[in-house]
Amino acid sequence: MRYFVHIGYHGLHYGGWQKQPGVLNVQGVLEKALTQIFKCPVFINGCGRTDAQVHASQFFFHMDLEQNWDFDLLFRLNKLLPYNIAVFDIIPMEGLPHARFDAVMRSYDYFIHTYKNPFLHGLSSYYLLKDLDLDQMKKAVDLLPRYKDYRAFCTSPDKYEHTICNVMSAGLLVDQHGDRIRFQISSNRFLSKMIRIIMGQLLKIGRGVLSVDEFEHNLSSRQTPELITPAHPQGLYLSRVVYPYLNLQPRAEFSAVPQNQSDKLWKLL
C-alpha cells in the first residue's frame, strides 16, 4: 500500500532533505525512525530536495508498506522523531502516485530582517541593509511570471533536460515597520538554488548595484550573471505543495516568529 506522509521541519541543523553519507539529513532521520518502528527497512521518496538549513512548513513524501499495523503510527512516529520534524498526516493512496513527480505546484516563502534580532536567528535571514529600494525590487519581482526559462538563475543548468519553470505567481511583502521583507513565489518546479539566487539579485537591486533592466536582460537572454550571490538559506521555507488529487492546507505557520502570527501585518507592495 502506498502512503503519502504530510510533514514539516525546521532545517537549520540539517544538511538538506536528501539522504547522503556523513551528513545529517531529514530523509535519513525519517527512514531510521520508520525502520525502527516496523523492524524492517523503509525507504521514502520526497516531494523535493531542500538545501542545507532550508525549512519546510509543508512537505510530502511517499512510502510503500506491505504490513498493516494496530497502533497509532502518527503518535509513535512523532514521539520518536526529534523536535524539529513533525508529522501531520498519513494518507493511504490509491495506485502508485509519486510525491515528487506528481506535484503540480510548489510555493516558497523567503523571510529577511534588516535589524539585529536574536529571536529571528535561524528563522529569517539577517541582512544589515538600510533604505532598500523596495519599489525597484517589486518591479523585478513582477517580471518573474512573464518568463519561463530560468537558466540564468541556476547554479548547474546543464544537469537538467531543460530549465523551463512555469512561475505562476510572485510577490513581495513588507511588515508595518518596513524592516522585514517576505518574498513569495509559486511554480511547477524550481532549479538548483533558483530562489536564493533570485533573492540575492533582488537585494542587489534594492541596494542600487543592479538595475531592473539588467535583471530582466539575464532572464530574456538566459545568460548567467557574472557574479551570482545566493541569499542565505535560513530564510527560505517550502510552504506549499499541491497535487491534482491532493491539496491540503499547511498544518503549521511558517513560524510564529517570522510570520509574526498574522498575515495581516504583512503589506503587499
Accessible surface in RSA format (square Angstrom, percent):
REM  Atomic radii and reference values for relative SASA: ProtOr
REM  Chains: A
REM  Algorithm: Lee & Richards
REM  Probe-radius: 1.40
REM  Slices: 20
REM RES _ NUM      All-atoms   Total-Side   Main-Chain    Non-polar    All polar
REM                ABS   REL    ABS   REL    ABS   REL    ABS   REL    ABS   REL
RES MET A   1   106.53  55.2  68.15  45.1  38.38  91.4  49.40  42.0  57.13  75.7
RES ARG A   2    29.27  12.3  26.18  13.3   3.10   7.4   0.01   0.0  29.27  17.7
RES TYR A   3    24.02  11.2  24.02  13.7   0.00   0.0   7.00   5.3  17.03  21.0
RES PHE A   4     0.00   0.0   0.00   0.0   0.00   0.0   0.00   0.0   0.00   0.0
RES VAL A   5     0.00   0.0   0.00   0.0   0.00   0.0   0.00   0.0   0.00   0.0
RES HIS A   6     0.30   0.2   0.30   0.2   0.00   0.0   0.30   0.3   0.00   0.0
RES ILE A   7     0.00   0.0   0.00   0.0   0.00   0.0   0.00   0.0   0.00   0.0
RES GLY A   8     6.31   7.8   0.00   N/A   6.31   7.8   5.31  14.6   1.00   2.2
RES TYR A   9    11.59   5.4   1.06   0.6  10.53  27.4   6.32   4.8   5.27   6.5
RES HIS A  10    57.88  31.6  53.41  37.1   4.47  11.4  45.45  46.8  12.43  14.5
RES GLY A  11     1.23   1.5   0.00   N/A   1.23   1.5   1.05   2.9   0.18   0.4
RES LEU A  12    33.01  18.4  25.39  18.2   7.62  19.2  25.39  17.8   7.62  20.5
RES HIS A  13   111.50  60.9  92.02  64.0  19.48  49.8  61.75  63.6  49.75  57.9
RES TYR A  14     8.68   4.1   4.57   2.6   4.12  10.7   2.78   2.1   5.90   7.3
RES GLY A  15    21.53  26.6   0.00   N/A  21.53  26.6  10.56  29.0  10.97  24.6
RES GLY A  16     4.34   5.4   0.00   N/A   4.34   5.4   4.32  11.9   0.02   0.0
RES TRP A  17     5.83   2.3   5.81   2.8   0.02   0.0   0.95   0.5   4.88   7.9
RES GLN A  18    77.54  43.4  76.60  56.0   0.94   2.2  18.24  38.8  59.30  45.0
RES LYS A  19    97.22  47.4  80.59  49.4  16.63  39.6  60.67  54.6  36.55  38.9
RES GLN A  20    74.39  41.6  67.47  49.3   6.92  16.5  19.99  42.6  54.40  41.3
RES PRO A  21   133.07  97.0 107.05  97.6  26.03  94.6 119.04  98.3  14.03  87.2
RES GLY A  22    90.31 111.4   0.00   N/A  90.31 111.4  45.23 124.1  45.08 101.0
RES VAL A  23    64.01  42.1  51.71  46.8  12.31  29.7  56.74  49.3   7.27  19.7
RES LEU A  24   102.97  57.3  88.36  63.2  14.61  36.7  93.88  65.9   9.09  24.5
RES ASN A  25     9.48   6.5   8.08   7.8   1.40   3.4   0.00   0.0   9.48   9.2
RES VAL A  26     0.36   0.2   0.36   0.3   0.00   0.0   0.36   0.3   0.00   0.0
RES GLN A  27    22.56  12.6  22.56  16.5   0.00   0.0   0.00   0.0  22.56  17.1
RES GLY A  28    19.31  23.8   0.00   N/A  19.31  23.8  14.00  38.4   5.31  11.9
RES VAL A  29    28.02  18.4  24.22  21.9   3.80   9.2  26.15  22.7   1.88   5.1
RES LEU A  30     0.00   0.0   0.00   0.0   0.00   0.0   0.00   0.0   0.00   0.0
RES GLU A  31    12.89   7.4  12.61   9.5   0.28   0.7   7.78  15.0   5.12   4.2
RES LYS A  32   152.93  74.6 144.54  88.7   8.39  20.0  93.36  84.0  59.57  63.5
RES ALA A  33     6.06   5.6   3.97   6.1   2.09   4.8   5.82   8.2   0.25   0.7
RES LEU A  34     0.00   0.0   0.00   0.0   0.00   0.0   0.00   0.0   0.00   0.0
RES THR A  35    46.75  33.3  45.88  46.5   0.88   2.1  39.80  53.5   6.95  10.5
RES GLN A  36   103.09  57.6  88.21  64.5  14.89  35.4  39.18  83.4  63.91  48.5
RES ILE A  37    15.65   8.9   2.80   2.1  12.85  31.0   7.21   5.2   8.44  22.9
RES PHE A  38    11.49   5.7   1.30   0.8  10.19  26.5   3.64   2.2   7.85  22.5
RES LYS A  39   178.17  86.9 142.14  87.2  36.03  85.8 114.97 103.5  63.19  67.3
RES CYS A  40    49.58  37.5  44.70  49.9   4.88  11.5  30.87  78.2  18.71  20.2
RES PRO A  41    97.45  71.0  80.30  73.2  17.15  62.4  81.05  66.9  16.41 102.0
RES VAL A  42     6.18   4.1   1.43   1.3   4.75  11.5   4.76   4.1   1.43   3.9
RES PHE A  43   136.96  68.5 124.92  77.4  12.04  31.3 124.92  75.7  12.04  34.4
RES ILE A  44     5.10   2.9   0.00   0.0   5.10  12.3   0.00   0.0   5.10  13.8
RES ASN A  45    68.33  47.1  65.53  63.3   2.81   6.8   4.55  10.9  63.79  61.7
RES GLY A  46     9.44  11.6   0.00   N/A   9.44  11.6   0.29   0.8   9.14  20.5
RES CYS A  47     0.05   0.0   0.03   0.0   0.02   0.1   0.00   0.0   0.05   0.1
RES GLY A  48    14.75  18.2   0.00   N/A  14.75  18.2  13.43  36.9   1.32   3.0
RES ARG A  49   137.14  57.6 112.02  57.1  25.12  59.8  34.37  47.0 102.77  62.3
RES THR A  50     9.77   6.9   0.54   0.5   9.23  22.0   4.03   5.4   5.74   8.7
RES ASP A  51    41.89  29.3  34.19  34.0   7.70  18.2  11.88  28.0  30.01  29.9
RES ALA A  52    44.96  41.3  39.57  61.1   5.38  12.2  39.57  55.7   5.38  14.3
RES GLN A  53    59.37  33.2  59.01  43.1   0.36   0.9   5.21  11.1  54.16  41.1
RES VAL A  54     2.97   2.0   1.57   1.4   1.40   3.4   1.57   1.4   1.40   3.8
RES HIS A  55     2.43   1.3   2.43   1.7   0.00   0.0   2.43   2.5   0.00   0.0
RES ALA A  56     1.96   1.8   0.00   0.0   1.96   4.5   0.25   0.4   1.70   4.5
RES SER A  57     7.77   6.6   2.07   2.8   5.70  13.1   7.72  16.4   0.05   0.1
RES GLN A  58     0.00   0.0   0.00   0.0   0.00   0.0   0.00   0.0   0.00   0.0
RES PHE A  59     0.00   0.0   0.00   0.0   0.00   0.0   0.00   0.0   0.00   0.0
RES PHE A  60     0.57   0.3   0.57   0.4   0.00   0.0   0.57   0.3   0.00   0.0
RES PHE A  61     0.00   0.0   0.00   0.0   0.00   0.0   0.00   0.0   0.00   0.0
RES HIS A  62     4.16   2.3   4.15   2.9   0.02   0.0   1.30   1.3   2.86   3.3
RES MET A  63     1.05   0.5   0.00   0.0   1.05   2.5   1.05   0.9   0.00   0.0
RES ASP A  64    76.40  53.5  55.56  55.3  20.85  49.3  29.83  70.2  46.58  46.5
RES LEU A  65     8.58   4.8   5.36   3.8   3.22   8.1   6.75   4.7   1.84   4.9
RES GLU A  66   177.64 102.0 142.75 108.0  34.89  83.1  59.64 115.4 118.00  96.3
RES GLN A  67    80.77  45.2  71.18  52.0   9.59  22.8  35.30  75.1  45.47  34.5
RES ASN A  68   137.14  94.6 115.61 111.7  21.53  51.8  32.55  78.3 104.59 101.1
RES TRP A  69    68.66  27.6  37.05  17.9  31.61  74.2  28.92  15.4  39.75  64.5
RES ASP A  70   145.68 102.0 107.26 106.8  38.41  90.8  52.72 124.1  92.95  92.7
RES PHE A  71    55.86  27.9  35.53  22.0  20.34  52.9  46.80  28.4   9.07  26.0
RES ASP A  72    91.63  64.2  74.70  74.4  16.92  40.0  36.76  86.5  54.87  54.7
RES LEU A  73     5.07   2.8   2.50   1.8   2.57   6.5   2.50   1.8   2.57   6.9
RES LEU A  74    64.22  35.8  62.81  44.9   1.41   3.5  62.81  44.1   1.41   3.8
RES PHE A  75   128.47  64.3 122.03  75.6   6.44  16.8 127.59  77.4   0.89   2.5
RES ARG A  76   107.32  45.1 105.91  54.0   1.41   3.4  27.63  37.8  79.68  48.3
RES LEU A  77     0.00   0.0   0.00   0.0   0.00   0.0   0.00   0.0   0.00   0.0
RES ASN A  78    55.84  38.5  41.08  39.7  14.76  35.5  23.08  55.6  32.76  31.7
RES LYS A  79   161.16  78.6 128.42  78.8  32.74  78.0  86.38  77.8  74.78  79.7
RES LEU A  80    71.56  39.9  47.19  33.8  24.38  61.3  50.46  35.4  21.11  56.8
RES LEU A  81    11.87   6.6   0.31   0.2  11.56  29.1   0.78   0.5  11.09  29.8
RES PRO A  82    51.27  37.4  36.89  33.6  14.39  52.3  49.23  40.6   2.05  12.7
RES TYR A  83   187.83  87.7 144.51  82.2  43.32 112.7 138.00 103.7  49.83  61.4
RES ASN A  84    14.59  10.1   8.43   8.1   6.16  14.8   5.91  14.2   8.68   8.4
RES ILE A  85     5.97   3.4   0.00   0.0   5.97  14.4   0.28   0.2   5.70  15.5
RES ALA A  86    38.98  35.8  38.48  59.4   0.50   1.1  38.52  54.2   0.47   1.2
RES VAL A  87     5.60   3.7   0.00   0.0   5.60  13.5   0.00   0.0   5.60  15.2
RES PHE A  88    30.40  15.2  24.13  14.9   6.28  16.3  26.22  15.9   4.18  12.0
RES ASP A  89    38.74  27.1  35.91  35.7   2.83   6.7   8.51  20.0  30.22  30.1
RES ILE A  90    37.02  21.1  12.44   9.3  24.58  59.2  12.44   9.0  24.58  66.7
RES ILE A  91    38.18  21.7  37.49  27.9   0.69   1.7  38.18  27.5   0.00   0.0
RES PRO A  92    80.18  58.4  65.14  59.4  15.04  54.7  65.19  53.8  14.99  93.1
RES MET A  93    22.12  11.5  17.67  11.7   4.45  10.6  16.50  14.0   5.62   7.4
RES GLU A  94   160.36  92.1 143.09 108.3  17.27  41.1  69.40 134.2  90.96  74.3
RES GLY A  95    56.25  69.4   0.00   N/A  56.25  69.4  39.98 109.7  16.27  36.4
RES LEU A  96   137.08  76.3 110.17  78.8  26.92  67.7 111.46  78.3  25.63  69.0
RES PRO A  97    14.16  10.3   7.94   7.2   6.22  22.6  13.35  11.0   0.81   5.1
RES HIS A  98    44.99  24.6  44.60  31.0   0.39   1.0  32.97  34.0  12.02  14.0
RES ALA A  99     0.00   0.0   0.00   0.0   0.00   0.0   0.00   0.0   0.00   0.0
RES ARG A 100    91.27  38.3  88.35  45.0   2.92   6.9  12.44  17.0  78.83  47.8
RES PHE A 101   141.71  70.9 111.08  68.8  30.63  79.7 115.44  70.0  26.27  75.2
RES ASP A 102    44.53  31.2  37.25  37.1   7.28  17.2  10.70  25.2  33.83  33.7
RES ALA A 103    11.95  11.0   0.00   0.0  11.95  27.2   0.00   0.0  11.95  31.7
RES VAL A 104    67.10  44.2  61.29  55.5   5.81  14.0  64.87  56.4   2.23   6.1
RES MET A 105    43.32  22.4  43.32  28.7   0.00   0.0  23.08  19.6  20.25  26.8
RES ARG A 106    26.50  11.1  26.50  13.5   0.00   0.0  10.23  14.0  16.26   9.9
RES SER A 107    14.56  12.3  14.56  19.4   0.00   0.0  11.41  24.3   3.14   4.4
RES TYR A 108    24.61  11.5  24.02  13.7   0.59   1.5   4.77   3.6  19.84  24.5
RES ASP A 109     5.21   3.6   5.02   5.0   0.19   0.4   0.19   0.4   5.02   5.0
RES TYR A 110     1.29   0.6   0.13   0.1   1.16   3.0   0.13   0.1   1.16   1.4
RES PHE A 111     2.33   1.2   2.33   1.4   0.00   0.0   2.33   1.4   0.00   0.0
RES ILE A 112     1.59   0.9   0.48   0.4   1.11   2.7   0.48   0.3   1.11   3.0
RES HIS A 113     3.26   1.8   3.26   2.3   0.00   0.0   0.53   0.5   2.73   3.2
RES THR A 114    20.49  14.6  11.49  11.6   9.01  21.5   3.74   5.0  16.75  25.3
RES TYR A 115    74.09  34.6  72.52  41.3   1.57   4.1  59.73  44.9  14.36  17.7
RES LYS A 116   169.31  82.6 145.78  89.4  23.53  56.0  87.90  79.1  81.41  86.7
RES ASN A 117    34.47  23.8  28.14  27.2   6.33  15.2   3.96   9.5  30.51  29.5
RES PRO A 118   104.87  76.4  82.21  74.9  22.66  82.4  90.65  74.8  14.22  88.4
RES PHE A 119   160.33  80.2 148.77  92.1  11.56  30.1 154.00  93.4   6.33  18.1
RES LEU A 120     1.70   0.9   1.70   1.2   0.00   0.0   1.70   1.2   0.00   0.0
RES HIS A 121   139.95  76.5 121.99  84.8  17.95  45.9  84.49  87.1  55.46  64.5
RES GLY A 122     2.61   3.2   0.00   N/A   2.61   3.2   0.03   0.1   2.58   5.8
RES LEU A 123    27.24  15.2  27.24  19.5   0.00   0.0  27.24  19.1   0.00   0.0
RES SER A 124     5.89   5.0   2.08   2.8   3.81   8.8   0.87   1.9   5.02   7.0
RES SER A 125     2.05   1.7   0.00   0.0   2.05   4.7   2.05   4.4   0.00   0.0
RES TYR A 126    78.89  36.8  66.77  38.0  12.12  31.5  60.13  45.2  18.76  23.1
RES TYR A 127    37.99  17.7  35.02  19.9   2.97   7.7  34.56  26.0   3.43   4.2
RES LEU A 128   127.45  71.0 101.86  72.9  25.58  64.3 101.86  71.5  25.58  68.8
RES LEU A 129    43.98  24.5  37.35  26.7   6.63  16.7  39.22  27.5   4.76  12.8
RES LYS A 130   181.09  88.3 153.65  94.3  27.44  65.3 100.18  90.2  80.91  86.2
RES ASP A 131   142.16  99.6 103.19 102.7  38.97  92.2  40.93  96.3 101.23 101.0
RES LEU A 132    24.27  13.5   6.41   4.6  17.86  44.9   6.69   4.7  17.58  47.3
RES ASP A 133    63.57  44.5  56.43  56.2   7.14  16.9  23.05  54.3  40.52  40.4
RES LEU A 134    34.54  19.2  31.46  22.5   3.07   7.7  31.46  22.1   3.07   8.3
RES ASP A 135    99.37  69.6  95.37  94.9   4.01   9.5  22.09  52.0  77.28  77.1
RES GLN A 136    57.38  32.1  57.38  41.9   0.00   0.0  15.63  33.3  41.74  31.7
RES MET A 137     0.00   0.0   0.00   0.0   0.00   0.0   0.00   0.0   0.00   0.0
RES LYS A 138    43.41  21.2  43.41  26.6   0.00   0.0  18.23  16.4  25.19  26.8
RES LYS A 139   113.98  55.6 108.85  66.8   5.13  12.2  68.55  61.7  45.43  48.4
RES ALA A 140     0.00   0.0   0.00   0.0   0.00   0.0   0.00   0.0   0.00   0.0
RES VAL A 141     0.00   0.0   0.00   0.0   0.00   0.0   0.00   0.0   0.00   0.0
RES ASP A 142    53.35  37.4  44.15  43.9   9.20  21.8  16.83  39.6  36.53  36.4
RES LEU A 143    12.56   7.0  12.56   9.0   0.00   0.0  12.56   8.8   0.00   0.0
RES LEU A 144     0.00   0.0   0.00   0.0   0.00   0.0   0.00   0.0   0.00   0.0
RES PRO A 145    42.82  31.2  31.97  29.1  10.85  39.4  32.15  26.5  10.67  66.3
RES ARG A 146   168.98  70.9 134.82  68.7  34.15  81.3  53.89  73.6 115.09  69.7
RES TYR A 147    47.57  22.2  46.05  26.2   1.52   3.9  32.60  24.5  14.97  18.5
RES LYS A 148    92.89  45.3  88.63  54.4   4.26  10.1  73.51  66.2  19.39  20.6
RES ASP A 149    27.95  19.6  24.78  24.7   3.17   7.5  13.89  32.7  14.06  14.0
RES TYR A 150     0.00   0.0   0.00   0.0   0.00   0.0   0.00   0.0   0.00   0.0
RES ARG A 151    67.61  28.4  67.61  34.5   0.00   0.0   3.70   5.1  63.91  38.7
RES ALA A 152     0.19   0.2   0.19   0.3   0.00   0.0   0.19   0.3   0.00   0.0
RES PHE A 153     0.01   0.0   0.01   0.0   0.00   0.0   0.01   0.0   0.00   0.0
RES CYS A 154     1.91   1.4   0.00   0.0   1.91   4.5   0.00   0.0   1.91   2.1
RES THR A 155    61.82  44.0  32.06  32.5  29.76  70.9  32.24  43.3  29.58  44.7
RES SER A 156    48.46  41.0  42.88  57.2   5.58  12.9  19.46  41.4  29.00  40.6
RES PRO A 157    21.27  15.5  20.13  18.4   1.13   4.1  20.13  16.6   1.13   7.1
RES ASP A 158   120.65  84.5  90.78  90.4  29.87  70.6  42.01  98.9  78.64  78.4
RES LYS A 159   136.28  66.5  93.70  57.5  42.59 101.4  64.96  58.5  71.32  76.0
RES TYR A 160    55.32  25.8  37.47  21.3  17.85  46.5  33.11  24.9  22.21  27.4
RES GLU A 161   180.23 103.5 135.56 102.6  44.67 106.4  60.67 117.4 119.56  97.6
RES HIS A 162    90.84  49.6  82.17  57.1   8.67  22.2  63.83  65.8  27.00  31.4
RES THR A 163     6.31   4.5   4.27   4.3   2.05   4.9   2.28   3.1   4.03   6.1
RES ILE A 164    75.83  43.2  74.96  55.8   0.87   2.1  74.96  54.0   0.87   2.4
RES CYS A 165     0.00   0.0   0.00   0.0   0.00   0.0   0.00   0.0   0.00   0.0
RES ASN A 166    59.84  41.3  59.52  57.5   0.32   0.8  14.68  35.3  45.15  43.6
RES VAL A 167     2.35   1.5   0.00   0.0   2.35   5.7   0.00   0.0   2.35   6.4
RES MET A 168    81.81  42.4  51.17  33.9  30.64  72.9  45.17  38.4  36.63  48.5
RES SER A 169    58.48  49.4  55.89  74.6   2.59   6.0  41.15  87.6  17.33  24.3
RES ALA A 170    22.04  20.3   0.00   0.0  22.04  50.1   2.78   3.9  19.26  51.0
RES GLY A 171    10.26  12.6   0.00   N/A  10.26  12.6   8.94  24.5   1.32   2.9
RES LEU A 172     0.00   0.0   0.00   0.0   0.00   0.0   0.00   0.0   0.00   0.0
RES LEU A 173    20.05  11.2  20.05  14.3   0.00   0.0  20.05  14.1   0.00   0.0
RES VAL A 174     6.01   4.0   6.01   5.4   0.00   0.0   6.01   5.2   0.00   0.0
RES ASP A 175     7.24   5.1   4.69   4.7   2.55   6.0   1.57   3.7   5.68   5.7
RES GLN A 176   120.36  67.3  78.91  57.7  41.45  98.7  35.29  75.1  85.07  64.5
RES HIS A 177   138.61  75.8 105.37  73.2  33.25  85.0  73.01  75.2  65.60  76.3
RES GLY A 178    40.88  50.4   0.00   N/A  40.88  50.4  19.03  52.2  21.84  48.9
RES ASP A 179    43.91  30.8  43.52  43.3   0.39   0.9  15.30  36.0  28.61  28.5
RES ARG A 180    17.93   7.5  17.93   9.1   0.00   0.0   1.40   1.9  16.53  10.0
RES ILE A 181     3.11   1.8   3.04   2.3   0.07   0.2   3.04   2.2   0.07   0.2
RES ARG A 182     6.87   2.9   6.87   3.5   0.00   0.0   0.00   0.0   6.87   4.2
RES PHE A 183     0.96   0.5   0.58   0.4   0.38   1.0   0.58   0.3   0.38   1.1
RES GLN A 184    59.48  33.3  59.37  43.4   0.11   0.3  15.25  32.5  44.23  33.5
RES ILE A 185     2.10   1.2   0.28   0.2   1.82   4.4   1.09   0.8   1.00   2.7
RES SER A 186    14.09  11.9  14.09  18.8   0.00   0.0   1.47   3.1  12.62  17.7
RES SER A 187     0.00   0.0   0.00   0.0   0.00   0.0   0.00   0.0   0.00   0.0
RES ASN A 188    50.53  34.8  47.43  45.8   3.10   7.5  11.56  27.8  38.97  37.7
RES ARG A 189    54.75  23.0  54.18  27.6   0.56   1.3  24.70  33.8  30.05  18.2
RES PHE A 190    36.88  18.5  12.63   7.8  24.25  63.1  12.63   7.7  24.25  69.4
RES LEU A 191     8.18   4.6   0.00   0.0   8.18  20.6   0.93   0.7   7.25  19.5
RES SER A 192    26.90  22.7  16.29  21.7  10.61  24.4  13.42  28.6  13.49  18.9
RES LYS A 193    75.13  36.7  65.18  40.0   9.95  23.7  32.97  29.7  42.15  44.9
RES MET A 194     0.98   0.5   0.00   0.0   0.98   2.3   0.00   0.0   0.98   1.3
RES ILE A 195     7.61   4.3   6.18   4.6   1.44   3.5   6.18   4.4   1.44   3.9
RES ARG A 196    27.34  11.5  27.18  13.9   0.16   0.4   0.56   0.8  26.78  16.2
RES ILE A 197     0.53   0.3   0.15   0.1   0.38   0.9   0.18   0.1   0.35   1.0
RES ILE A 198     0.00   0.0   0.00   0.0   0.00   0.0   0.00   0.0   0.00   0.0
RES MET A 199     0.62   0.3   0.62   0.4   0.00   0.0   0.25   0.2   0.36   0.5
RES GLY A 200     5.38   6.6   0.00   N/A   5.38   6.6   3.56   9.8   1.82   4.1
RES GLN A 201     2.15   1.2   2.15   1.6   0.00   0.0   0.00   0.0   2.15   1.6
RES LEU A 202     0.00   0.0   0.00   0.0   0.00   0.0   0.00   0.0   0.00   0.0
RES LEU A 203     7.78   4.3   7.78   5.6   0.00   0.0   7.78   5.5   0.00   0.0
RES LYS A 204    26.11  12.7  26.11  16.0   0.00   0.0  20.34  18.3   5.77   6.1
RES ILE A 205     4.69   2.7   1.52   1.1   3.17   7.6   1.52   1.1   3.17   8.6
RES GLY A 206     4.19   5.2   0.00   N/A   4.19   5.2   0.00   0.0   4.19   9.4
RES ARG A 207   129.04  54.2  94.35  48.1  34.69  82.6  23.33  31.9 105.71  64.1
RES GLY A 208    65.06  80.2   0.00   N/A  65.06  80.2  30.57  83.9  34.49  77.3
RES VAL A 209    92.98  61.2  57.01  51.6  35.96  86.7  65.81  57.2  27.17  73.7
RES LEU A 210    28.93  16.1  22.73  16.3   6.20  15.6  24.87  17.5   4.06  10.9
RES SER A 211    51.06  43.1  41.87  55.9   9.19  21.2  46.33  98.7   4.73   6.6
RES VAL A 212    22.59  14.9  20.24  18.3   2.36   5.7  20.24  17.6   2.36   6.4
RES ASP A 213   111.76  78.3 104.50 104.0   7.26  17.2  29.53  69.5  82.23  82.0
RES GLU A 214    89.74  51.5  86.55  65.5   3.20   7.6  35.09  67.9  54.65  44.6
RES PHE A 215     0.01   0.0   0.00   0.0   0.01   0.0   0.01   0.0   0.00   0.0
RES GLU A 216    52.74  30.3  52.74  39.9   0.00   0.0  10.45  20.2  42.29  34.5
RES HIS A 217    97.41  53.2  93.48  65.0   3.94  10.1  67.06  69.1  30.35  35.3
RES ASN A 218    16.23  11.2  16.23  15.7   0.00   0.0   0.00   0.0  16.23  15.7
RES LEU A 219     2.74   1.5   0.02   0.0   2.73   6.9   0.10   0.1   2.65   7.1
RES SER A 220    66.55  56.2  37.70  50.3  28.85  66.5  29.12  62.0  37.43  52.4
RES SER A 221    38.59  32.6  11.16  14.9  27.43  63.2  21.67  46.2  16.91  23.7
RES ARG A 222   107.59  45.2  99.65  50.8   7.95  18.9  29.50  40.3  78.10  47.3
RES GLN A 223   105.34  58.9 100.70  73.6   4.64  11.0  31.61  67.3  73.73  55.9
RES THR A 224    65.64  46.7  44.26  44.9  21.38  51.0  31.15  41.8  34.49  52.1
RES PRO A 225    17.39  12.7   7.84   7.2   9.54  34.7  12.00   9.9   5.39  33.5
RES GLU A 226   189.74 108.9 145.40 110.0  44.34 105.6  67.18 129.9 122.56 100.1
RES LEU A 227   123.86  69.0 119.61  85.6   4.25  10.7 120.12  84.4   3.74  10.1
RES ILE A 228    45.67  26.0  25.13  18.7  20.53  49.5  25.13  18.1  20.53  55.7
RES THR A 229    67.77  48.2  65.71  66.6   2.06   4.9  60.71  81.5   7.06  10.7
RES PRO A 230    42.98  31.3  30.64  27.9  12.34  44.9  30.64  25.3  12.34  76.7
RES ALA A 231     1.22   1.1   0.00   0.0   1.22   2.8   1.22   1.7   0.00   0.0
RES HIS A 232    76.86  42.0  75.52  52.5   1.34   3.4  48.44  49.9  28.42  33.1
RES PRO A 233    20.90  15.2  20.90  19.0   0.00   0.0  20.90  17.3   0.00   0.0
RES GLN A 234    45.29  25.3  45.29  33.1   0.00   0.0   6.64  14.1  38.65  29.3
RES GLY A 235     0.00   0.0   0.00   N/A   0.00   0.0   0.00   0.0   0.00   0.0
RES LEU A 236    10.57   5.9  10.57   7.6   0.00   0.0  10.57   7.4   0.00   0.0
RES TYR A 237     5.24   2.4   5.24   3.0   0.00   0.0   5.24   3.9   0.00   0.0
RES LEU A 238     0.72   0.4   0.72   0.5   0.00   0.0   0.72   0.5   0.00   0.0
RES SER A 239     4.52   3.8   3.54   4.7   0.98   2.3   1.81   3.9   2.71   3.8
RES ARG A 240    48.43  20.3  48.43  24.7   0.00   0.0   9.58  13.1  38.84  23.5
RES VAL A 241     0.31   0.2   0.00   0.0   0.31   0.7   0.00   0.0   0.31   0.8
RES VAL A 242    19.07  12.5  19.07  17.3   0.00   0.0  19.07  16.6   0.00   0.0
RES TYR A 243     4.16   1.9   0.13   0.1   4.03  10.5   0.13   0.1   4.03   5.0
RES PRO A 244   100.76  73.4  55.78  50.9  44.98 163.5  66.73  55.1  34.03 211.5
RES TYR A 245    93.71  43.8  58.08  33.0  35.63  92.7  69.54  52.3  24.18  29.8
RES LEU A 246    22.89  12.7  17.92  12.8   4.97  12.5  20.90  14.7   1.99   5.3
RES ASN A 247    92.93  64.1  65.18  63.0  27.75  66.8  18.99  45.7  73.94  71.5
RES LEU A 248    53.78  30.0  52.51  37.6   1.26   3.2  53.66  37.7   0.12   0.3
RES GLN A 249   125.82  70.4 117.73  86.0   8.09  19.3  57.13 121.6  68.69  52.1
RES PRO A 250    42.67  31.1  23.83  21.7  18.85  68.5  23.83  19.7  18.85 117.1
RES ARG A 251   137.93  57.9 106.13  54.1  31.80  75.7  34.13  46.6 103.80  62.9
RES ALA A 252    46.81  43.0  32.84  50.7  13.97  31.8  42.69  60.1   4.12  10.9
RES GLU A 253    88.31  50.7  69.00  52.2  19.31  46.0  40.40  78.1  47.91  39.1
RES PHE A 254    36.66  18.3  23.81  14.8  12.84  33.4  23.81  14.4  12.84  36.8
RES SER A 255    21.15  17.9  12.98  17.3   8.17  18.8  13.47  28.7   7.68  10.8
RES ALA A 256    51.09  47.0  42.01  64.8   9.09  20.7  42.32  59.6   8.78  23.3
RES VAL A 257    63.21  41.6  56.29  51.0   6.92  16.7  61.25  53.2   1.96   5.3
RES PRO A 258     0.69   0.5   0.27   0.2   0.42   1.5   0.69   0.6   0.00   0.0
RES GLN A 259    14.63   8.2  14.63  10.7   0.00   0.0   0.44   0.9  14.18  10.8
RES ASN A 260    47.99  33.1  44.36  42.9   3.63   8.7   1.03   2.5  46.96  45.4
RES GLN A 261   132.37  74.0 115.70  84.6  16.66  39.7  25.41  54.1 106.96  81.1
RES SER A 262    40.39  34.1  33.74  45.0   6.64  15.3  30.70  65.4   9.69  13.6
RES ASP A 263    81.19  56.9  70.11  69.8  11.09  26.2  31.60  74.4  49.59  49.5
RES LYS A 264   193.46  94.4 159.13  97.6  34.33  81.7 110.12  99.1  83.34  88.8
RES LEU A 265    61.23  34.1  56.42  40.4   4.80  12.1  59.21  41.6   2.02   5.4
RES TRP A 266    16.08   6.5   1.48   0.7  14.60  34.3   1.84   1.0  14.25  23.1
RES LYS A 267   129.64  63.2 124.90  76.6   4.75  11.3  74.36  66.9  55.28  58.9
RES LEU A 268   117.23  65.3  94.14  67.3  23.09  58.0  94.14  66.1  23.09  62.1
RES LEU A 269    52.52  29.3  21.82  15.6  30.70  77.2  45.77  32.1   6.75  18.2
END  Absolute sums over single chains surface
CHAIN  1 A    13154.9      10518.3       2636.6       7144.7       6010.2
END  Absolute sums over all chains
TOTAL         13154.9      10518.3       2636.6       7144.7       6010.2
